[in-house]
Every structure is written in C-alpha cells, then in structure tokens.
C-alpha cells in the first residue's frame, strides 16, 4: 500500500516493457532514462517521462542490502548522486520504511527471494568478520553516529591469512591482477571525476568512508586514506578494487557499477583511489603520476595463494554442472571459494565454506518463504497449491 499510495509506480513501473532496449538483459537495468534507451533506427534524445524514469523494480530483490535501501529512501543522492528520485525522509516513519524495504526485497518471486537470502547471508558474514554491529533500522541512521567495528571481539586464526574471508567474495583471478592502464595525468583526472560523480555519497569528499550515507550503513564504507592499505593490503590490490566496483560486494552497501561505467573508467577510478592517501581529493588539487602508490602483494598473500584457495581447485574445474540453486547462489556471493576450502571468519570460530553458505542461504530462503506463505494465508489471500511452494527456485542470471 505504501508503494502505491506514494506514487512509486509512476516512475518505477515494476515490470519490463518490451519497448525498453534493456528488457532482454533482465538485470542490467538503467538507473534513469537516457537517450537511446529504446528500440528504433531513428533514435533521438528523449524527454523525461517518455519511458520509465526510474529502474524496473520487479527484480530488485537482493541486489542491495536493507541498510542501502534505508539510506536510499531517506535521500537517494546519498547512494546515487545522479538520482532523480525525491527524498522520502518526511514521508515515512521508521516502521513504514522498514515495511517498504520488505516489500521491495521480497516482491520478485522465488528467484528474487533466493538473491535476498544470499544478500542476508553475506551481510552476516561481513558483520561477523569485521566486528560490526547490525545496521540501524528505518531512518535511525539520520541522527546517529556512524557505526564502528569492535576489534576486541576479533581473533583472526593464526594459520589463516587475515584477509582470506574478504578474498572469498572476490573472484580469485583478480586477487593479484594489476591495473592495465598507464598511470597518466589524464587517466587520474578522469578517475577523480568519476569518483566525485559516483562515490562521495558513501566514501565522502575526503575518501575516508564518511559520506552522508555512511551513517546508515554497517559495515561502513571503505576508507581510502591509508597509505599502508594502498601499498600493502591483502585485499586492496588493483584487481580487488576493480572486481568490487564491477560486481559489487554482497553484504555491504557497495553495489555493482558494471552496468554504468565502462571497463576503462573503472580501472581509472582504481588508479585514482591509489592516490587518495597523498591528498588528491583536496580542493584545486590535481592528481599526478607521482601521487600514485604502487601496490605489492605481501609475502603472506603470495604464500596463501599458493597453498590455499588455489586456482585449480576452483569450481570452474568441476566436471559436473552445479544444479542446486542454493549452491549457485553461494557461488555468486562467495566467488573466491572453492569446494574444498574451509575457512574461519575473523571472530575465530564461525566457519566459512561453500557448503556452509549454501546451507545458510537455504535456511534463510525457506524461513522467508514459509513466513510469507503464512502471512498471505492469514490475510485470506488465494494461494496456489501447497505443492508449488516446494518447487525449488531458479537462478535466471547474474548481474
């Protein structure tokens, strides 16, 4: 009712129209209307309102965590500085915005519910691994301080690379990858332009992870101001940053930009991020090649990649295709894990493996499905046969 009463459907039609050029791409939806976003040999710049103004939300479930949704409803510019959407800060109570988030996250059928379960499981992993408390609910983050990690509850296993759980969420082919673009002033300037255009809502104008949206989020956005992280972090290599920008980081507010930025522009942002510790976000400060901090993999990282989470053990080397939808979702949110990997999170006790992830995702999925079924039954809605509830979800594609 909140979605309809507040006119959300006017911009977010909630379905894919056949005349939208991106309809066939399913998940690669445009954020706003743009010239050329429709079929035809006589394409010309369109006027606002001649096609869907906002993205199709029929398959939104699971692509963003709940805390991202809270910040976005409060002020969309916190999450997307280019957004045309009006803020909702004066329209909803905390309870109402939580209800609206639940509607958006659970309206995409079984495949969407599976993605949402994967997002919730990934949120559990990153919070436990980084020592963060659960995020604020509703709009509480608007008047509370940013959440902080409690390092005292962390006890990284001594025989495991500290960044291994983070690397579990990055395809291993990117772990040691370098930036293919040259470190030139032009590339750095373009990277800074894109960063200021797209990233400051969360990461802040200083790049320290203290943007206006950060107060809503747990874990809080990455802080790029540490020279030590820039040169020597176990999960801060150019390939790691590229993958997170391209595909997002499930469980965090870091969404994918692969449908909005070119490959070269993503690499340029990565180049620029490596200059931030040298003050390149200061006003009237142009980044120069000598500001760039070269990343070198540590001996510990090199040793880990040779002895654990090895490439030959990757799931792509398996002879049999994975058909279990819960394992497929586990592979989507944990692409850096191989079937034989057995890790512990940095609390020193929570296990992490593909089987653990698949079981956790399945439990979350079944719980949400059963509760939704019971709620609908309690409201007297007409339900399909009970046998249809037991049909497993499908995985239509990846964003």
N, C-alpha and C positions, 0 to 999 in steps of 0.2 A: 504493500500500500504506500509506503514512503517513497518508493521509486516512482510510482505512478502519480501520486499526489503532488510531488515537487517537479513534475515535468521532465524527469531524466530521459524519458523515451524520446523527447523531441530531438535531442542530439544523438543519443545512444539508442538506435532503433532496436538493438537486441537481436538482430538477425542479419545474415549476409545477403545483400541484394544481388541478383545476377548481373546488374549493370556495373557493379563495382569491380574495377580491374583486379583487385587483390582478393576477390572472393575465392578464387581457386587455390590461393596459397594458404587458406584456412587460418593459420595462426599469425602470419606476417601482416598484421593489420596496420593501417596508417594511424598515427596519433591524431592528426587533424586532416581536413580536406586539403588537397594540393592540386595545382594544375596538372592535368594528365592522369588523374586517378580514375579514369573511366575509359571504356572502350570507344574506339572510333578513329577514322582516318583524318577527321577534321578537328582534332583536339585543340582546344583553345582555353585560356585561363578561365576558370570557373568562378562564379560568385558564391559568397558564403551562403549556404543553405541549398545549393543546387544538388548536393549529395550529402551523405551523412557527415555531420560536422565533427562528431566525436567517434572514437573507436567502437567497433562492434563488441558488445559485452556478452554476447551469447556464449562465448568460450573464454571468458575472463578467469574463471575459477582456477586458482592455483598458480597463476603466473606471478602474483605478488603476495607477500605475507600480509597478515592483518594490520601490523603496525604501519606498513607502507600505505595501506588503504586509509587508515586514520589520518595520517598526515596529509594525504591527497585530498580527502574530503574537507579537511579543515582549511587548507589553502593549496590548490593544485600546483601553484608555482613553486611550492616547497619541493615537489618531486619532479616537476617538469616545467622549467622556467618559461617554456614556449606555450604552455597550455592556454587555451581559450576558455576553459571551464570556469564559471564563477565559484567563489569560495562558499562553503556551506557552514562556516563557523557560527553563524547566528541562526541557523535553521534547525539544528538537531541537538537534542540532549545527548549525554554520554550513552545512555541506554539505546536511544534511537540510532545513533551512528553505528553502534555495535550490531544492531538488528539489520541495518542496511548493508554492512560488511558481510554479515552471514548470508544475506540474500545474494549478493554479488558472487561470493565464494562458493555457493552451493546450488547454482542455477543451471549448470552446464551439463547435466546428465551424469552418467556413471564415469565417463572418461574425464570430465572436469573434476568430479569428486576424487578420482584417483590422483590427479595432479595436486589437488588441495591437500590430500593426505600426505603426498610426497613433500609438499611445502612445509606442512606442520612437523613432519619427522625431521626435515633438515633444520627447521628452527630449533627443535630440541637439541640436535647435535651441536649447532654453533653456540647456543647459550651455555650448555654444559662445558663444551670445550674451551670457551673463552671466559667463563666465570661471570657471565652477565645474568642479572635477574630477568624475569619475563617483562615484556614491554608494558607501558601504560595502556589502559583500555580507553575507549571513547576518545574524547578530546582532552584528557587529563594532561597530556604532554605539553599543551599550550601554556600551562602555567606552572610547570615543574622543571627542575634542573635535569640536564641530560643524565642518563643512567651511566654508571661506571662499573667496570669489571672489578671483581673481588679476587685479587691474586692469591689471597690467603687460602682459598679453597681449592686451588690448583696444585696438582702434584704430578707433573709430566713423568711418564715412565722413563727410567734411566736407560733402558735398552732400545728406545724408540726416538726417532727424530721428532723434535717438539712440533714442527710444522706439518708432520705427516697427516693428521686429521684434516687440516686445511687443504693439503695437496690432494686428498681423497675426493675433493669436489672440483678438481681441475683435471682435464684430460692429460694423461701423463706425457703425451707427445709435445706438450707446451712447457713442461717444467724447466727445461734447460735451453729453451729457444731464445734467440737474440732478436733484437729489432732489425728487420731487413732494410729499413730506410736510413739514409745517412743523417748524421747529426748536423743539420744546417740551420741557419737562422730562419730561413723560410719555413722549414718543417716545424721548428719550435714555435714560431709565431702562430702558425695555423693550429698547432696543438693547444696553445694557450687560448686562442679564440674559441675553439670548440669547448674547452674546459669551462671557460667563463659562461658560455652559452648554455651548456647542458648540465654541469656538475656541481655548481656552487650551492644549489638548494640544500644538498646534503653535506658536501665536503667543505663548504664555506669559502668565502672570498680569500681566506688565508691558506686554504688547503689543509686545515688542521682538523677536519671532521666535525666542525662546529657550525654548520649551516643551520638555517632556521628550522629545517625539517628534522634535525638530529635529535631534538628533544622528545620526539615521538618514538624513536627507534631503539631497538635492542636486538643485536649489538649495535653500537653507534657506528657511524661511517668511518672509513679508514682515514687515518692521519698521515699525510704525505710529507710532513715537515722534518722527519728524522733522516739525517744523512746516513746513519748506520743501517737503517732499514733499506734505504735506497741502494746501498752498495752491497749489502751482505745478508739480507733477509733470506730465510729458507723458502719463503713463498712470495717473494717480491721481485722476482725476475721479470724481464720484459714479456716473456711468454705467459706468465701467470696473470699479469695485469691485462694483457691482450685478451686472454680467454674470459676473464671475468667481465670485461666490457662487452665482448662479443656475445656471450651466452648468459651473463648474469651469475649471481651467487645465491642459489636457493637457500632459504632460511634467513637471509639478510635482505635489506631493502635494495641491494644492488641489483637492478633489473638489466635485462639484455638491451644492448644498443645496436645489435646486428641488423635490425630492420630499419635503422635511422641514420647510421653512419657508414661511410664507405670503409673498406678494409684499410686503405691508406690513412684515412683520418683517425681511425682507432689507433694505428701504430704511431701517428703523430702525437696523439694525446699521451700515449705511453712515454714517448720521448720527453714531452714537456713535464710529466709527473716527476721524472728523474732530475729535474732542475729546481723543483719547488723548495728543497732544503736550502738552496742558495738565494732565496728571496725573490724569485722571479714573478711572484704574484703581487709584489708591491706596486702601487700606482706609478705609471710612467716608466716602468721597468721592462725593457725588452729582454727576453731570454736569449742568451748567446751560447754558441757551442761549448765554450769553456765552463759554462754553468752545469753542463750535463755530467751526472755521476754514473760512472760505469758500474754495472752490477757484475759481480763474480760469484759463481756458486761456491759455497763453503766446502771444506773437506768432508764435513759431516753429511751435507746434502749429496755430494758425489758418492760417498760410501753407501748411503741409504739407497740411492737409485740403482746401485749395482747389486745390492743384496736383498732389497725388499721392494715390493710393488714393481717388479721388473716388467719390462715391456712384453717379453714372450709369454708372460702369464696373463696378459690382457684378455678380456672376454672376446675380443675380435678374433682370437686364435682358436676359440672353441669351434668344434666341428658341427655341433648341433645348434640350431637357432633357438634363442630363448623365447618361449611362448607364454610363460607365466607373466601376466600383466603386472603383478606386484614386483617381480624381479626386474621387469622392463622399466618400471618407474624408479626402482632403486638404482639402476644403471644410469638413469637420466640425472638424478640428483647427486650421485656419487660416481662420476665417470672415471675417477682416478683409482678406483678399487678394482682389483682382480679377484676372481672367485676364491683363490686360496689365501687372500690377505686377511689377517686377523690383527686388528689394531686395538688400542685403548685410547679413549679421549683423554685430554689433559687433566681430568679430575683423578686419573689414575685407576679408575675402576669400571667405567662404562665401556662395554665392548663396541667395536665398530667393524662390521663386515657387510658384504652384500646380503648375506642371509639375514643378519640382524636387521638391516634396513628393510628388506622385503617383508619380514615378519612384522616390523613396527608399522610399516605403511599399510599392510593388510589389516592389522588391528584397528588403526585409526579409520580406515575406509569403512570397515564393517560396522564400527560403532556409529559413525555419522549416518550411514545408510539406514541402520536399524532405528536410530532416533528420528530421522526424517520420516520414515515409514510410520512409526508410532504416532508422531505428531499429526501427520496427514489423516491417519485413521481416527484420531481423537477429534479432529475437526469435521469428521463426517464426509471427507472427500472420497470420490470414487477412485478406487485403486485398481491397478492391473492384477492379474492372478498372482498369488504368492510365489509361484514358480519363477516368475520373471525377475523377482528380487534376487534370486540365487544365481542368475546369469552373470558371469564374470564381466568386468569392464573391459573395454578395448582401448588400445593406445593408438589413436589415429595419426599421430605425427609428433614431431618435436619442433619447438620454436627456435 
